[in-house]
Amino acid sequence: MLTLSDFDFELPENLIALRPASPRPSSKMLFVERDKITDSNVSALGSWLQKGDLLVFNNTKVIPARISGLRKRETIHGSGESKIDATLIERLDDKTWKALARPLKRLQKGDIIWFGGFSAEVILKEDGQVTLEFDKSGEALDALVNTVGQMPLPPYIASKRPADAQDHIDYQTVFAKHIGAVAAPTASLHFDQPLLDELAALGVNSTEVTLHVGAGTFLPVKVENIADHKMHSEWGEVSAEAAQAINDTLAAGHRVIPVGTTASRLIETAATDTGEIGAWSGDTDIFITPGYEFKVTSGLMTNFHLPKSTLLMLVSALMGQDFLKDIYGHAIENKYRFFSYGDSSLLFPPIRDTSTSETDEINDKV
């Protein structure tokens, strides 16, 4: 049985990055291939990739989803106002969102919250969330939220400092296209256009998929037996063109390298057991843990993750639990910066002994 404590480690607080490196590719990068660990930088990525490799990017666009407004209510004692902070977490239709709200106890069904230029009615309150129906919809609503909203920085950053104007740039990839995420695909934050152009000139290919990262990516795992954890669901899409690029790369004997755990989760969802992938769209709640056999993922570019997180579990599935402890130990000793605004790693799994699979080893422990 895999337990939550299997994915715990001590991280010095001073290694949690509150701002990204600038320029973006100046971040440190830990390169790992087979059993060798090498210190490098994202700017040197072309030195570690091969002609014909395929990078798979998540082109979701982060909404500045934290909005503040006033709830106004008439009572027998007169009118009253309360400040409400809302974080949009899931779009239900063109004008309706699920949201986290503070203070939640001040809200009830039927309340109107004014956000400055637009308003929303609380049409449902349950499970610690509210459902808001706005008086604007579609692109008009998106434009207003973009004007008044703040970037939804992860809790471990937001607890240290407020979001500001610079985060509107820093917490968005340079190729973001499709609005819908409330958290960034942070592995891609290390890329700027000159680096993308350099890699293309070296014969490194790329394609894009879309996974709208939800607030659930920050939810802690609360069960000791990780098999009991319920993974959050997120909407994603793999186009026919992206699927073809992945199939062609693998058929030619080259490597498919998702940039970020979000891209990896999506293409693994869309892939068949035989290692092929087709066009796909829908919700995915795939939970990748040690013992999982990757179908189309050859390697992974990713940041350094929270202890006990589902993201760390995915990376453990790719690299092996024991080896990942060595990798993270090296990163801590050499003062790599962790989490969303932190440094990067490029990971290729070690060659495993096929006589005894990791799945068998895990089953032996159950």
Order of alpha helices (4+ residues) and beta strands (2+ residues): beta-beta-alpha-beta-beta-beta-beta-beta-beta-beta-beta-alpha-alpha-alpha-beta-alpha-beta-beta-alpha-beta-alpha-beta-beta-alpha-alpha-beta-alpha
